[in-house]
Amino acid sequence: MQPETNEDAWIGLSSPEGIATLDDAQTYVTNIGQFLVDNPTAGATFDTRFGGLPSRVINGDGERNGRNIRFSIVMVDLPGSRIALMVGLATPDAADGVIDEINSVFRSIKAGR
């Protein structure tokens, strides 16, 4: 999804079939990274909690359509052996405020029972 008011930011949500653990999710993200950004460089990777659920976050930089991009990927361990992937991308000009806002959106999402 891309906001109508800001062409410098994108957000995506997915729960891929067959991805059951945070380690599986990290491998999956590494393999699909080439489709999200070109020349990705992962920075901080850390475990945390989103919505009270175990989660892992990868932040980094890359390129998309010839533009420099910052990204944040959140992997959430859902009940029932499922993982939610949440991806936020933003240009460096937009990233300082936008990535924090994107992560706030991610934190507001609650898993259904």
PLY file of the C-alpha trace (Angstrom):
ply
format ascii 1.0
element vertex 113
property float x
property float y
property float z
element edge 112
property int vertex1
property int vertex2
end_header
0.00 0.00 0.00
1.18 3.53 -0.70
-0.32 6.60 0.95
-2.03 9.00 -1.44
-0.41 11.94 0.32
3.17 10.64 0.30
4.75 8.83 -2.64
7.93 8.33 -0.60
6.54 5.58 1.66
5.09 2.09 1.21
3.69 -0.47 3.63
2.90 -4.16 3.18
1.38 -6.93 5.32
1.47 -10.70 4.71
1.18 -14.06 6.44
2.91 -16.49 4.07
1.81 -20.13 4.09
4.35 -22.52 5.64
6.33 -19.93 7.60
5.95 -21.01 11.24
8.84 -19.56 13.27
10.77 -16.31 13.51
13.87 -18.09 12.17
11.81 -19.35 9.18
10.54 -15.81 8.66
14.02 -14.33 8.71
15.17 -16.85 6.08
12.04 -16.10 4.00
12.62 -12.35 4.23
16.27 -12.78 3.24
15.17 -14.75 0.17
12.47 -12.27 -0.91
14.56 -9.22 -0.04
15.68 -8.91 -3.65
12.04 -8.26 -4.62
11.61 -5.56 -1.97
14.81 -3.59 -2.47
17.96 -3.78 -4.56
21.34 -3.94 -2.83
19.89 -4.38 0.68
22.11 -3.76 3.68
20.60 -4.96 6.95
21.39 -2.85 9.96
19.93 -3.51 13.37
18.15 -6.84 13.88
16.56 -7.40 17.25
13.92 -9.44 19.03
11.05 -7.59 20.70
7.29 -7.93 21.22
4.44 -6.55 19.12
0.94 -6.80 20.54
2.39 -8.95 23.33
3.67 -11.51 20.79
7.30 -12.49 20.18
8.67 -10.55 17.21
11.84 -9.79 15.29
12.69 -6.52 13.54
15.19 -5.91 10.76
16.02 -2.35 9.74
18.23 -1.45 6.82
18.87 0.41 3.59
18.73 -0.38 -0.11
17.44 0.93 -3.43
14.05 0.74 -5.13
13.37 2.03 -8.62
16.73 3.80 -8.56
16.00 5.63 -5.30
17.66 5.14 -1.92
15.29 3.44 0.52
15.21 2.69 4.23
13.25 -0.35 5.31
11.81 -1.87 8.45
10.59 -5.49 8.45
8.65 -6.78 11.44
8.06 -10.52 11.84
5.44 -11.46 14.45
5.03 -14.99 15.83
1.24 -15.51 15.68
-0.78 -18.18 17.47
-1.22 -21.40 15.48
2.25 -21.67 13.92
1.85 -18.61 11.66
3.98 -15.54 11.14
2.85 -12.05 10.16
5.26 -10.01 8.07
4.96 -6.25 8.06
7.20 -4.23 5.76
7.68 -0.48 5.69
9.78 1.28 3.03
10.54 4.98 2.81
12.97 7.31 1.08
15.61 8.83 3.38
13.90 12.23 3.14
10.67 10.74 4.42
12.12 7.98 6.60
13.00 9.89 9.75
9.37 10.47 10.71
7.66 7.91 8.51
9.39 4.73 9.72
8.42 5.61 13.30
4.82 6.15 12.15
4.84 2.88 10.20
6.12 1.00 13.26
3.34 2.65 15.32
0.80 1.28 12.82
2.42 -2.16 13.13
2.27 -2.00 16.93
-1.45 -1.19 16.80
-2.30 -4.42 14.94
-3.70 -7.18 17.13
-3.82 -10.87 16.24
-7.31 -12.36 15.90
-8.21 -15.37 17.99
0 1
1 2
2 3
3 4
4 5
5 6
6 7
7 8
8 9
9 10
10 11
11 12
12 13
13 14
14 15
15 16
16 17
17 18
18 19
19 20
20 21
21 22
22 23
23 24
24 25
25 26
26 27
27 28
28 29
29 30
30 31
31 32
32 33
33 34
34 35
35 36
36 37
37 38
38 39
39 40
40 41
41 42
42 43
43 44
44 45
45 46
46 47
47 48
48 49
49 50
50 51
51 52
52 53
53 54
54 55
55 56
56 57
57 58
58 59
59 60
60 61
61 62
62 63
63 64
64 65
65 66
66 67
67 68
68 69
69 70
70 71
71 72
72 73
73 74
74 75
75 76
76 77
77 78
78 79
79 80
80 81
81 82
82 83
83 84
84 85
85 86
86 87
87 88
88 89
89 90
90 91
91 92
92 93
93 94
94 95
95 96
96 97
97 98
98 99
99 100
100 101
101 102
102 103
103 104
104 105
105 106
106 107
107 108
108 109
109 110
110 111
111 112
